[in-house]
């Protein structure tokens, strides 16, 4: 064999030593090699950290090959430091890394003990959900490069990309918690101080106490008005300036009236005031706000191409390798890309051949084989042998990155909810003001009663229940959908989904499944023993075709070959006692008989030839198959929505789809730009839901009303989108849309109920019966009952729909 | 009855103490990563110093 031959000698991902055959043999089915598997066994037994913190292993790791060290030389660059550092000072710098490998408690354990390995590290803190580690170090003792090398050494290589992969922190704002805490504190205390007033005042407490209670109430309520409710003043002010009445306006009006009226009542000694209702109202509203801000921290909905591209790349200049920042690459540079690294710019292949996995770009996982002088697009991931490429276009001008220059990425999406809320808000505000005025005029000769009626109407009409209904309903819907593996970017998306009338599918990847690929054997035959052996050897290869074959044959038995070689780009050779099996390309299989293949190699089909002991046996044809249940889903959706198919592929599979979707427009061989234009045109008249997967759909996803990214694994890369759907739940899509519509209906019903409460309250208000006691009872009851109603209805109906 | 004044004073003082404690915890970022601390509980302080 040539020198490309890779003897299957696995280097342990954690200890760096060559693993013994046993470990490899027994655990080949795991994604990561070597002791990753041992580790997972230990993990099951809770012994994970014991293995992990073995100092011998770490010492042996210090001898990493020089080229690996060179990989990080770009981290000595001060420009890069600027990009990576969260915080810097003379004595302490802080840097955050995204580490995709973090997956269990012992990762946490080890990563938070970094300061024991490197004295320069002051502290390291892991955020498990985001898979991030934040390292504080002293710049005089260690450097970013040393830290990255250390992390790589212990098996946690950070992914450092152009945008550093670190999402801006979108934690719930601290100030919201502070406002909520203050409002809660005030509410609790004011309620206690108000309680005696609601009973017979004279017999229970003397007037002097009553005065003290009232003063305390004012003292507690004023910070609530000034701090906790400050967002409402700001929003209402902005709404009035923009002449778009959202519900915030009557809300702010209600809050301020409640406060001022209470203040006036207390000062003039008319009544104990409504301070308890006032602070309780603000408290409830803030809870609604908190609920509305729910997001899924573990997922990223904002990724663009910079999250995929590595920060640096190895370039070859005058025969020596140098690491350079990708943004400085220019046409004609020669770059060296290794196994599993991403091509940063459109380039031409200089090596004889290579394999590229375009799954980030197209969503298709099967690698493509390319030969010398072929063009490789940015975003492709090199599989197997490392290759040398010549850059043809700068990073910013590459085919894929150009997409992001489109204006579509700089526009805010239209949101259905804001529209509904503002239309309703305008109507509501004017109605309330008219009622209040009319009721006051009716009482007019008596100024005191008139003003008290006027304020009472504004207070009671405060759309508190109304404002709470939507956030709680949307939050519940979002939570329920996430149980069935649809993760929404934010609560607004629920309503956008409810408005959908057209669905556009990107065929590749979205409708087809790479997991249950259709594998068929042609030509000759294989006996049971041979199948077992072929399965055993294909399990050892990480090549997707071999994986597909292994999955189809699915032999449980684990037979260890006496000899095993994988020649990347050619095939696999294995010897079991005296049986020699080869599979892979036709040339690799080396049969002596002439080829009798009758089936042409089709676009969507990959062929793996097999020979046993030098005798040609036939070939496996591997075709992507449609995801299970997709036909039924498509037919169902076809009755209710306009379905469109936009695919980058050849029209071959269109024939198959046509049977299910006879009336749907289908477009094939679409470029990302064409997809985006198509969606843009369609969204002029329709609310479009776009379902796509790869980066090439990113523009289309953005242009649609709701862009859903379908992914096999929610932890994997997904392009910027509004929602992430787990691929094996794609057949539930009609249920999701229907549930979103149900959510909208529930909100409307909740609105009607709350209007009913308002009318009831108005009756008290216009008849001048609105005492503090009535308010203190009516307000929380109306709000809480509405919240209970929406949450219960949506939880129950989600269970009925099988979201769990 | 004057004892009520004192009780009110203390109740506000104590409740205010809790409010301040809450503010400090928020400012420390304790409400941000709600997941990782729950896992740290399982980690022993020094599992390997037993020789």
Interface residues (C-beta under 8 A of the other chain):
Chain A: X49 X50 X53 X105 X108 X109 X112 X125 X126 X127 X128 X129 X169 X171 X172 X174 X177 X178 X181 X182 X185 X188 X189 X192 X206 X209 X212 X216 X297
Chain B: X1 X4 X5 X8 X11 X12 X15 X16 X18 X19 X22 X23 X26 X27 X29 X31 X32 X33 X35 X36 X39 X40 X42 X43 X47 X48
